[in-house]
Amino acid sequence: ARKQRGFLAAKSPLALHVTFEALKQGAKLDFRAAMAQELGLSLAFLKTPDFFEGVRAAVIDKDRNPKWADANVAAVKPGRIARFFVATTPPLQFLD
């Protein structure tokens, strides 16, 4: 448990909140709705500074020392989490 806590503490506080919310919402979704949610989350993360900071820290500079937008999970405002859960435009299309 301590090892896992340390692992999670190194991750983006915003991403942790969004992931937890996605798991809660995803438990109630069918496959198509879950895939639409995943697409929306992926596209939304591409617009966040934390995504680029994570890439910088892991791939570009390789310093493994990201500076997340929020200092910790308590600092993340609920409104920032909600913005990840809006429908994609245009909606995801499935081939039948």
Buried (B, 14 or more C-beta within 10 A) or exposed (E): EEEEEEEEEEBBBBBBBBBEBBEEEEEEBEEEEBEBBBBBBEEBBEEBEBBBBBEBBEEEEEEEEBEBBBEEBEEBEEEBBEEBBEEBEEEBEEEE
